[in-house]
Amino acid sequence: MPNDALHDPYAVLGIARDASQQQVAGAHRRLAKRFHPDLHPDEETAAHMRQVNEAWRILSSTARRAEYDAVHPTAGTPGSGHWAASRRPIRPAQPTTTRTWATWRATDAETRAAPRTVRQPGEVQLPPTRRPAPLEIGPRTFRDSGWAALIVAAIFLTLLAAAVVVGKLA
C-alpha cells in the first residue's frame, strides 16, 4: 500500500497515529454512516467506503496496525497528508511554582493575630450577603384563612345551581 494521503489509513479515518482502538472504531463508525453505499449509490461514494473499510481492516487489528506502522513510519503524522490529524497532542505545562492554592491563604495564627473590627456606637453592621431581608409577616386576617375561599366557593355553587334551576323552569 503506497504511503500517500489517499491510502494512508490514519488519513482516511481522520485520526492521529496514537489514536486508541476506541477512537479508531468511532471514526470508522462515523465514516461508515456517512459513506454507506445503501444511502449513496454512486460509484465515488462506494470507492470511498472501500477505502474506509480497508483502513478499518488495517487499524482494527493490533498485529496489522503494528506491521503497517513498522513499514510506514510517517503515516498518521501531521505531514503525511491533507486528511491526517494535524493537531498535536496536548501536553500540559509543568507548574512554575510548588506552592498550592492553600498556601496562599492566611494561616490560622495569622487570622487570629489580625486586628478586630471595632464598631462605633450607632454604626449599622452591613449584611453578610446581598440577599434581601425576609418579609415581615403581619397579623393574619380572615382572607388569609381557608374559610374565605370556602365561602366564596359555596356562593358560586349556589348561584350556579340557581342558574340551572331557572334555566330548566323557563
C-alpha positions as CSV (number, residue, x, y, z in Angstrom):
1,M,0.0,0.0,0.0
2,P,1.6,3.3,-1.0
3,N,2.2,5.9,1.6
4,D,0.2,8.8,0.3
5,A,-2.8,10.7,1.7
6,L,-5.3,8.7,-0.3
7,H,-4.2,5.3,1.0
8,D,-2.9,6.2,4.5
9,P,-5.4,4.5,6.9
10,Y,-4.9,7.2,9.5
11,A,-5.6,9.9,6.9
12,V,-8.6,8.1,5.6
13,L,-10.2,7.7,9.0
14,G,-9.0,11.2,10.1
15,I,-7.3,10.1,13.3
16,A,-3.9,10.6,14.8
17,R,-1.2,7.8,14.8
18,D,-1.5,7.4,18.6
19,A,-5.3,7.0,18.5
20,S,-6.8,4.4,20.7
21,Q,-8.8,1.4,19.5
22,Q,-12.0,3.2,20.7
23,Q,-11.1,6.3,18.6
24,V,-10.4,4.1,15.6
25,A,-13.8,2.4,15.9
26,G,-15.6,5.7,16.4
27,A,-14.0,7.2,13.3
28,H,-14.9,4.1,11.3
29,R,-18.5,4.1,12.5
30,R,-18.9,7.8,11.7
31,L,-17.5,7.4,8.2
32,A,-19.4,4.2,7.6
33,K,-22.7,6.1,8.4
34,R,-21.6,9.0,6.1
35,F,-20.5,7.0,3.1
36,H,-22.6,3.9,3.2
37,P,-23.5,2.6,-0.3
38,D,-27.1,2.0,0.6
39,L,-27.5,5.7,1.4
40,H,-25.4,6.9,-1.6
41,P,-25.4,4.5,-4.5
42,D,-23.0,6.4,-6.7
43,E,-19.6,4.9,-7.6
44,E,-17.5,7.6,-6.0
45,T,-19.0,7.1,-2.5
46,A,-18.6,3.3,-2.9
47,A,-14.9,3.8,-3.7
48,H,-14.6,6.0,-0.6
49,M,-16.3,3.4,1.5
50,R,-13.9,0.7,0.2
51,Q,-11.0,2.9,1.4
52,V,-12.7,3.4,4.8
53,N,-13.2,-0.4,5.2
54,E,-9.6,-1.1,4.1
55,A,-8.3,1.4,6.7
56,W,-10.5,-0.2,9.3
57,R,-9.2,-3.6,8.3
58,I,-5.6,-2.4,8.9
59,L,-6.1,-0.4,12.1
60,S,-8.7,-2.6,13.8
61,S,-6.2,-5.5,14.3
62,T,-3.3,-4.7,16.6
63,A,-1.0,-7.0,14.6
64,R,-1.8,-5.5,11.2
65,R,-1.6,-2.0,12.7
66,A,1.9,-2.7,14.2
67,E,3.0,-4.1,10.8
68,Y,1.7,-1.1,8.9
69,D,3.4,1.3,11.4
70,A,6.7,-0.5,11.0
71,V,6.6,-0.3,7.2
72,H,5.2,3.3,7.1
73,P,6.9,5.2,10.0
74,T,5.5,8.6,8.9
75,A,1.9,7.6,8.5
76,G,-0.6,9.4,10.6
77,T,1.8,12.3,11.3
78,P,0.8,15.9,10.5
79,G,3.0,15.9,7.4
80,S,1.6,12.7,6.0
81,G,-1.4,14.1,4.1
82,H,-4.2,16.6,3.9
83,W,-6.8,14.5,5.7
84,A,-4.4,13.4,8.5
85,A,-4.9,14.7,12.0
86,S,-3.0,17.9,12.3
87,R,-3.5,18.7,16.0
88,R,-0.6,18.0,18.3
89,P,-1.3,16.1,21.5
90,I,-2.0,18.4,24.4
91,R,0.9,18.3,26.9
92,P,0.1,20.4,30.0
93,A,3.0,22.6,31.1
94,Q,4.6,21.9,34.5
95,P,3.7,24.4,37.2
96,T,6.2,27.2,37.7
97,T,5.9,27.0,41.4
98,T,5.4,24.3,44.0
99,R,3.0,26.4,46.1
100,T,-0.5,25.3,46.1
101,W,-3.7,27.4,46.4
102,A,-4.0,26.6,50.0
103,T,-0.6,28.1,50.9
104,W,-1.7,31.5,49.6
105,R,-4.4,31.7,52.2
106,A,-3.7,33.1,55.6
107,T,-2.9,30.6,58.3
108,D,-4.9,30.1,61.5
109,A,-2.4,32.1,63.5
110,E,-2.4,35.0,61.1
111,T,-6.1,35.1,61.2
112,R,-6.2,35.2,65.0
113,A,-3.4,37.9,65.1
114,A,-5.3,40.2,62.7
115,P,-6.8,43.3,64.3
116,R,-10.5,43.1,65.1
117,T,-13.0,45.5,63.7
118,V,-14.5,47.6,66.4
119,R,-17.8,49.2,65.6
120,Q,-18.6,52.7,66.6
121,P,-21.8,53.3,68.7
122,G,-24.7,53.6,66.4
123,E,-22.9,52.1,63.4
124,V,-25.1,49.6,61.5
125,Q,-23.5,46.4,60.5
126,L,-23.6,45.6,56.8
127,P,-25.4,42.4,56.0
128,P,-23.1,39.5,55.1
129,T,-25.0,38.8,51.8
130,R,-26.8,40.8,49.2
131,R,-29.9,38.8,49.8
132,P,-32.8,41.0,50.7
133,A,-34.1,40.8,54.3
134,P,-37.1,38.4,54.7
135,L,-40.5,39.9,54.6
136,E,-42.2,40.6,57.8
137,I,-45.4,38.6,58.3
138,G,-48.3,40.7,59.5
139,P,-51.3,39.6,61.5
140,R,-53.5,37.0,59.8
141,T,-56.8,38.2,58.5
142,F,-60.0,36.4,57.5
143,R,-58.9,36.4,53.9
144,D,-55.7,34.6,54.8
145,S,-57.6,31.7,56.2
146,G,-59.1,29.0,54.1
147,W,-62.6,29.9,55.3
148,A,-62.9,32.9,52.9
149,A,-62.2,30.7,49.9
150,L,-64.7,28.1,51.1
151,I,-67.5,30.6,51.5
152,V,-66.8,32.1,48.0
153,A,-66.9,28.6,46.5
154,A,-70.2,27.9,48.3
155,I,-71.7,31.1,47.0
156,F,-70.5,30.3,43.5
157,L,-72.0,26.8,43.5
158,T,-75.3,28.2,44.9
159,L,-75.5,30.8,42.1
160,L,-74.7,28.0,39.5
161,A,-77.4,25.7,40.9
162,A,-79.9,28.6,40.8
163,A,-79.0,29.3,37.2
164,V,-79.5,25.7,36.3
165,V,-82.9,25.6,38.0
166,V,-84.0,28.9,36.4
167,G,-82.9,27.5,33.0
168,K,-85.0,24.4,33.4
169,L,-88.0,26.3,34.6
170,A,-88.0,28.8,31.7
